[in-house]
Amino acid sequence: MKKYSVENFFLYIENGNIDAIQELLENPENVNFTDRSGKTALMHSIVNGAINKPLTLHYEIIQLFFEFGANVNRVDHNGWSALFYALMENDEKAFLLLLENGADFHIDIYGKTLFSHAIELNKPAFVEILRLYK
């Protein structure tokens, strides 16, 4: 019997309730669940993931999305991908995890590549990571 509600999915992510997240991800319909702005649960885990919990749990939650087949290249209504959110959050480990799990860094965001954004935002560590993936 299911005991967790998909309506609270983003709250479970923010609070690090891994049991709830895993249970919800077991339903394939929830793997790419989005809010009204088109932001997926994976994106929420990157943006809100490190709040109120240890980083190891943060990355364990992100890894769960990969294990259940989350679309790492989906974009929200702004055209932002999970990879772009990791860049904006300065989360190098999440950024690498996304790349290792098939994230496309060539996705056009406002007419620029992720590489261009990393340069403009003065994020040299991300520029170097992207150079390795080119």
Short mmCIF file of the C-alpha atoms (twelve columns), coordinates in Angstrom:
data_MODEL
# 
_entry.id   MODEL 
# 
loop_
_atom_site.group_PDB 
_atom_site.id 
_atom_site.type_symbol 
_atom_site.label_atom_id 
_atom_site.label_alt_id 
_atom_site.label_comp_id 
_atom_site.label_asym_id 
_atom_site.label_seq_id 
_atom_site.Cartn_x 
_atom_site.Cartn_y 
_atom_site.Cartn_z 
_atom_site.pdbx_PDB_model_num 
ATOM 1   C CA . MET A 1   0.000  0.000  0.000   1 
ATOM 2   C CA . LYS A 2   1.316  3.426  -0.975  1 
ATOM 3   C CA . LYS A 3   1.742  5.798  1.916   1 
ATOM 4   C CA . TYR A 4   3.298  8.819  0.204   1 
ATOM 5   C CA . SER A 5   1.495  11.392 -1.941  1 
ATOM 6   C CA . VAL A 6   2.884  12.704 -5.217  1 
ATOM 7   C CA . GLU A 7   1.443  16.107 -4.283  1 
ATOM 8   C CA . ASN A 8   4.156  16.299 -1.611  1 
ATOM 9   C CA . PHE A 9   6.979  15.046 -3.852  1 
ATOM 10  C CA . PHE A 10  8.926  18.313 -3.781  1 
ATOM 11  C CA . LEU A 11  8.586  18.566 0.004   1 
ATOM 12  C CA . TYR A 12  9.974  15.034 0.351   1 
ATOM 13  C CA . ILE A 13  12.939 16.083 -1.796  1 
ATOM 14  C CA . GLU A 14  13.577 19.207 0.256   1 
ATOM 15  C CA . ASN A 15  13.367 17.262 3.517   1 
ATOM 16  C CA . GLY A 16  15.432 14.335 2.257   1 
ATOM 17  C CA . ASN A 17  12.736 11.712 2.779   1 
ATOM 18  C CA . ILE A 18  14.439 9.057  0.684   1 
ATOM 19  C CA . ASP A 19  11.833 6.380  1.469   1 
ATOM 20  C CA . ALA A 20  9.048  8.590  0.095   1 
ATOM 21  C CA . ILE A 21  11.095 9.572  -2.949  1 
ATOM 22  C CA . GLN A 22  11.965 5.980  -3.760  1 
ATOM 23  C CA . GLU A 23  8.367  4.833  -3.352  1 
ATOM 24  C CA . LEU A 24  7.122  7.585  -5.658  1 
ATOM 25  C CA . LEU A 25  9.821  6.840  -8.256  1 
ATOM 26  C CA . GLU A 26  8.712  3.215  -8.389  1 
ATOM 27  C CA . ASN A 27  5.684  4.493  -10.317 1 
ATOM 28  C CA . PRO A 28  7.025  5.343  -13.806 1 
ATOM 29  C CA . GLU A 29  4.503  8.205  -14.112 1 
ATOM 30  C CA . ASN A 30  6.299  10.039 -11.283 1 
ATOM 31  C CA . VAL A 31  9.869  9.781  -12.593 1 
ATOM 32  C CA . ASN A 32  9.583  12.988 -14.653 1 
ATOM 33  C CA . PHE A 33  6.926  14.642 -12.480 1 
ATOM 34  C CA . THR A 34  6.854  18.434 -12.950 1 
ATOM 35  C CA . ASP A 35  5.553  21.495 -11.175 1 
ATOM 36  C CA . ARG A 36  3.552  24.222 -12.940 1 
ATOM 37  C CA . SER A 37  6.732  25.803 -14.322 1 
ATOM 38  C CA . GLY A 38  7.802  22.533 -15.920 1 
ATOM 39  C CA . LYS A 39  10.583 21.982 -13.395 1 
ATOM 40  C CA . THR A 40  11.052 18.248 -12.861 1 
ATOM 41  C CA . ALA A 41  11.519 16.502 -9.544  1 
ATOM 42  C CA . LEU A 42  15.153 15.915 -10.577 1 
ATOM 43  C CA . MET A 43  15.589 19.672 -11.066 1 
ATOM 44  C CA . HIS A 44  14.032 20.260 -7.645  1 
ATOM 45  C CA . SER A 45  16.464 17.773 -6.139  1 
ATOM 46  C CA . ILE A 46  19.352 19.806 -7.567  1 
ATOM 47  C CA . VAL A 47  18.008 23.216 -6.543  1 
ATOM 48  C CA . ASN A 48  16.620 22.284 -3.120  1 
ATOM 49  C CA . GLY A 49  18.503 19.082 -2.535  1 
ATOM 50  C CA . ALA A 50  21.237 20.270 -0.211  1 
ATOM 51  C CA . ILE A 51  18.848 22.144 2.082   1 
ATOM 52  C CA . ASN A 52  18.389 20.651 5.558   1 
ATOM 53  C CA . LYS A 53  20.329 17.445 4.912   1 
ATOM 54  C CA . PRO A 54  23.842 16.029 4.495   1 
ATOM 55  C CA . LEU A 55  25.381 16.260 1.030   1 
ATOM 56  C CA . THR A 56  25.728 12.475 0.851   1 
ATOM 57  C CA . LEU A 57  21.938 12.186 1.057   1 
ATOM 58  C CA . HIS A 58  21.579 14.971 -1.528  1 
ATOM 59  C CA . TYR A 59  23.625 12.986 -4.054  1 
ATOM 60  C CA . GLU A 60  21.955 9.707  -3.117  1 
ATOM 61  C CA . ILE A 61  18.597 11.281 -4.003  1 
ATOM 62  C CA . ILE A 62  19.919 12.564 -7.346  1 
ATOM 63  C CA . GLN A 63  21.304 9.086  -8.085  1 
ATOM 64  C CA . LEU A 64  17.862 7.578  -7.419  1 
ATOM 65  C CA . PHE A 65  16.422 9.612  -10.282 1 
ATOM 66  C CA . PHE A 66  19.025 8.143  -12.651 1 
ATOM 67  C CA . GLU A 67  18.323 4.612  -11.425 1 
ATOM 68  C CA . PHE A 68  14.622 5.058  -12.164 1 
ATOM 69  C CA . GLY A 69  15.246 6.505  -15.639 1 
ATOM 70  C CA . ALA A 70  14.605 10.220 -15.188 1 
ATOM 71  C CA . ASN A 71  14.963 12.277 -18.355 1 
ATOM 72  C CA . VAL A 72  18.131 14.253 -17.631 1 
ATOM 73  C CA . ASN A 73  17.650 16.433 -20.728 1 
ATOM 74  C CA . ARG A 74  14.127 17.634 -20.119 1 
ATOM 75  C CA . VAL A 75  13.802 21.413 -19.929 1 
ATOM 76  C CA . ASP A 76  11.380 23.533 -17.940 1 
ATOM 77  C CA . HIS A 77  9.236  26.356 -19.351 1 
ATOM 78  C CA . ASN A 78  12.266 28.675 -19.228 1 
ATOM 79  C CA . GLY A 79  14.298 26.262 -21.357 1 
ATOM 80  C CA . TRP A 80  16.546 25.343 -18.414 1 
ATOM 81  C CA . SER A 81  17.786 21.783 -17.963 1 
ATOM 82  C CA . ALA A 82  18.891 19.994 -14.790 1 
ATOM 83  C CA . LEU A 83  22.473 20.566 -15.938 1 
ATOM 84  C CA . PHE A 84  21.849 24.320 -16.134 1 
ATOM 85  C CA . TYR A 85  20.381 24.278 -12.618 1 
ATOM 86  C CA . ALA A 86  23.485 22.449 -11.337 1 
ATOM 87  C CA . LEU A 87  25.632 25.146 -12.956 1 
ATOM 88  C CA . MET A 88  23.572 27.930 -11.388 1 
ATOM 89  C CA . GLU A 89  23.724 26.202 -7.973  1 
ATOM 90  C CA . ASN A 90  27.524 25.765 -8.251  1 
ATOM 91  C CA . ASP A 91  27.027 22.062 -7.625  1 
ATOM 92  C CA . GLU A 92  29.984 20.475 -9.399  1 
ATOM 93  C CA . LYS A 93  29.238 16.956 -8.181  1 
ATOM 94  C CA . ALA A 94  25.614 17.067 -9.372  1 
ATOM 95  C CA . PHE A 95  26.879 18.561 -12.648 1 
ATOM 96  C CA . LEU A 96  29.295 15.637 -13.110 1 
ATOM 97  C CA . LEU A 97  26.652 13.085 -12.132 1 
ATOM 98  C CA . LEU A 98  24.312 14.524 -14.753 1 
ATOM 99  C CA . LEU A 99  26.994 14.410 -17.454 1 
ATOM 100 C CA . GLU A 100 27.899 10.840 -16.498 1 
ATOM 101 C CA . ASN A 101 24.232 9.923  -16.856 1 
ATOM 102 C CA . GLY A 102 23.769 11.346 -20.335 1 
ATOM 103 C CA . ALA A 103 22.984 15.027 -19.824 1 
ATOM 104 C CA . ASP A 104 23.421 16.972 -23.050 1 
ATOM 105 C CA . PHE A 105 25.472 20.111 -22.534 1 
ATOM 106 C CA . HIS A 106 24.722 21.307 -26.071 1 
ATOM 107 C CA . ILE A 107 21.124 22.240 -25.210 1 
ATOM 108 C CA . ASP A 108 20.524 25.822 -26.293 1 
ATOM 109 C CA . ILE A 109 19.598 28.146 -23.436 1 
ATOM 110 C CA . TYR A 110 18.644 31.647 -24.615 1 
ATOM 111 C CA . GLY A 111 20.728 31.216 -27.752 1 
ATOM 112 C CA . LYS A 112 23.858 30.075 -25.933 1 
ATOM 113 C CA . THR A 113 25.432 26.790 -24.997 1 
ATOM 114 C CA . LEU A 114 26.071 25.761 -21.424 1 
ATOM 115 C CA . PHE A 115 29.784 26.270 -22.084 1 
ATOM 116 C CA . SER A 116 29.120 29.920 -23.014 1 
ATOM 117 C CA . HIS A 117 27.036 30.426 -19.876 1 
ATOM 118 C CA . ALA A 118 29.794 28.917 -17.698 1 
ATOM 119 C CA . ILE A 119 32.317 31.337 -19.207 1 
ATOM 120 C CA . GLU A 120 30.024 34.375 -18.860 1 
ATOM 121 C CA . LEU A 121 29.123 33.478 -15.270 1 
ATOM 122 C CA . ASN A 122 32.823 33.115 -14.424 1 
ATOM 123 C CA . LYS A 123 32.593 29.481 -13.362 1 
ATOM 124 C CA . PRO A 124 36.045 28.144 -14.324 1 
ATOM 125 C CA . ALA A 125 35.585 24.723 -12.689 1 
ATOM 126 C CA . PHE A 126 32.528 24.096 -14.861 1 
ATOM 127 C CA . VAL A 127 34.333 25.362 -17.964 1 
ATOM 128 C CA . GLU A 128 37.080 22.792 -17.329 1 
ATOM 129 C CA . ILE A 129 34.550 19.993 -16.773 1 
ATOM 130 C CA . LEU A 130 32.835 20.859 -20.045 1 
ATOM 131 C CA . ARG A 131 36.163 20.971 -21.900 1 
ATOM 132 C CA . LEU A 132 36.752 17.381 -20.807 1 
ATOM 133 C CA . TYR A 133 33.371 16.371 -22.243 1 
ATOM 134 C CA . LYS A 134 33.752 18.138 -25.599 1 
# 
